[in-house]
Amino acid sequence: MYYAIISQDVPNSLELRQDARPAHIERLLALKDQGKLLVAGPHPAIDSDDPGEAGFSGSLVVAEFESLVAAQAWADADPYVSAGVYERVIVKPYKVVLP
């Protein structure tokens, strides 16, 4: 089943994100290589593809896991969590309907 991992950043998280990004991306690429990643990306803090110094307000990952417990464990181990980027992380079951 798919799960949505919805994360909210702490204020002024840009520098923390930049430092932890390589390890964060490496984990996402592993999910992609396993054929389990549906979509992943950050939420720009402003209405722009390139928010610059405004940074990001959070992230969304939708990926396939064996269970909610497995999805939560994966989310808890994210480098952004240990680096203090995320203020809050919610993991929910997700049902793909379209496209």
C-alpha positions in Angstrom: 0.0 0.0 0.0 1.0 3.6 -0.5 1.6 6.0 2.3 1.8 9.8 2.3 4.6 11.3 4.4 3.8 14.9 5.0 6.4 16.9 6.8 6.5 20.5 8.1 9.8 22.3 8.4 11.0 24.3 11.4 11.3 28.1 10.7 14.4 29.0 8.7 15.3 25.5 7.8 17.1 26.2 4.5 20.7 25.7 5.8 19.7 22.6 7.7 18.1 21.2 4.5 21.1 22.0 2.4 23.4 20.2 4.8 21.3 17.0 5.1 20.0 16.9 1.5 22.5 14.4 0.0 21.6 11.8 2.5 17.9 12.6 2.2 18.0 12.2 -1.6 20.0 9.0 -1.4 17.2 7.4 0.6 14.6 8.6 -1.9 16.6 7.3 -4.8 16.8 3.9 -3.1 13.0 3.8 -2.9 12.8 4.8 -6.6 15.3 2.1 -7.6 13.0 -0.4 -5.7 10.0 0.8 -7.7 8.3 2.0 -4.5 8.4 5.8 -4.9 5.4 7.5 -6.5 6.3 11.1 -5.9 8.6 13.2 -3.6 9.4 16.9 -3.3 9.5 20.0 -1.1 6.9 22.7 -0.6 8.4 26.0 -1.6 7.8 28.6 1.1 6.7 31.1 -1.6 4.8 30.7 -4.9 7.9 29.9 -7.0 9.7 26.9 -8.4 12.9 28.4 -7.1 12.2 30.1 -3.7 15.8 31.1 -3.1 16.5 32.3 0.4 12.8 31.9 1.3 13.5 28.1 1.3 10.9 25.5 1.9 8.0 24.9 4.3 7.9 21.1 4.2 8.0 18.0 2.1 5.7 15.3 0.6 6.7 11.8 -0.1 4.3 9.2 -1.4 5.8 5.7 -1.5 4.8 2.1 -1.1 5.6 0.3 2.2 4.5 -3.0 3.7 2.6 -1.3 6.5 1.9 1.9 8.3 4.5 0.9 10.9 7.1 0.4 8.1 6.3 3.7 6.6 6.5 5.5 9.9 9.9 3.8 10.7 11.2 5.0 7.3 10.0 8.5 7.9 11.5 8.5 11.5 14.9 7.6 10.0 15.0 10.4 7.5 18.2 12.5 7.7 16.0 15.7 7.7 14.5 14.4 11.0 17.9 13.9 12.7 19.2 17.2 11.3 16.2 19.1 12.8 14.7 20.2 9.5 11.3 18.8 10.3 9.1 20.2 13.1 6.4 17.6 12.4 5.9 14.5 10.3 2.6 12.9 9.6 2.3 9.4 7.9 -1.0 8.4 6.5 -2.3 5.6 4.2 -2.7 6.9 0.6 -4.9 5.4 -2.1 -3.9 6.2 -5.7 -7.1 7.0 -7.8 -5.8 9.1 -10.7 -4.2 9.2 -13.2 
